[in-house]
Amino acid sequence: MQKKIVVYSHNGHNSFRGNWDEELVNYLLCQGGNEVLHIRFPFGQESLKSIRLLFYRDGQKKIKESLIKFSQPEITSYFKDLFHGVLYGLRYSRNTDLFVGTNCLLVLVGLCLRKIGFVKKVVYVVIDYTPTRFSNRLINYFYYFLDRIACYYSDEVWPLNKKMLEGREKDGKINLNRVRFVEVPFGNNSLSFREADYNNFNKHRIVYFGGIIKNKGCELFVPLVKSLLASGLLDVELWIVGGGDIDYLKKEISDNNLDYCINVLGRIENQKDVDKILLTGGVAIAPYYPEDKNSFSYYSDPGKVKIYLGCGLPIVITGVPPIASSIMKNNAGLVADYSADDFSDKIMKILSNYSFYKINAIKFGKNFDWNNIFDRVSLLNKKIDK
């Protein structure tokens, strides 16, 4: 029997593929027999300003956009999203089997639609946690009040990892015993790669994918290369994919005469193009900044790490995100201090036993293929009863 599934999500950039919700929609469509409505609400400075409605039915796709187009200021945008979320829900969600929301405000819409019988089941996807979401204490309290309602009254909560909920409980924001949850982490496309895709690489090419942010990782890039050169790795390359403080980074590279071995590729929107670049690398780096105690990284399930693993890359990572310990446990990489010299030391250790780490990274990465992740979620693969 065909399922009707509605997905409400906040999206902070223009790329169409790569976000958790987009991969969910792609999975549902590949399963066949699903009618899917995906409503993407704009979020952040770089996002598309209009609300986009994507309708998928019988192999056909139709797109509509809202006439109202803004995403800032954030609080005003939330009220706009709530109003439109209710409006679209009343118009398009009748007889919906499963409503999936990636923000507590959007989940409230789903709960209201369930109350009036338009929706059978509601899922709250928890994609992050930081104790102080808003600097205004009253707004921050109200946000987590809504978050608590979404956690308690959704039929299931899908955190990217359990620590996102444990952090909430530790800070007194929820009682975890009242939450029905299933971990549904960020994934990769590793099952789409052939064995040959993993064999065309330069193990002395270090790769980085993500935001280029001064004092949050990219200040280590030049010292890291200099340290590797001093360690005798004279043919080292560092390839950097991402946007941000590129002008600052390029100037530092030029000032240190390292243009010949550091390649700044900038932002690349198509994930398949990113994968092709990462597959040519030998070791990936993930220098999460450890000093910001309110950082999302402390409870995050970083997407780039899963993409690294999907591309069969051993990883050197700081011990900030929860997955760092799993990387160590599965011998898919090493944990380093937040210093260029320690990153250099850990990279050299991986290179000294490279095949061991490479094989383990490929094996560990297969666990996070999107199909494997979503196949394990019962609400996506069983008939939904009232």
Secondary structure, DSSP 8 states (H G I E B T S, - for coil): --EEEEEEEEE-SS-SSSSHHHHHHHHHHHHSSEEEEEEEEE-STTS-SEEEEEEEETTEEEEEEEEEE---SHHHHHHHHHHHHHHHHHHH-TTEEEEEESSHHHHHHHHHHHHTTSEEEEEEEE----S-SSSSHHHHHHHHHHHHHHHHHSSEEEESSTHHHHHHHHTTS--GGG--B------B-GGGS-GGGGSS--TTEEEEES-B-TTTTGGGHHHHHHHHHHTT-TT-EEEEE--BSHHHHHHHHHHTT-TTTEEEEE----HHHHHHHHHT-SEEEE---SS-TT-GGGT---HHHHHHHHTT--EEE-S-STHHHHHHHTTSEEE--SSHHHHHHHHHHHHHTHHHHHHHHHHHHHTTBHHHHHHT-HHHHS----
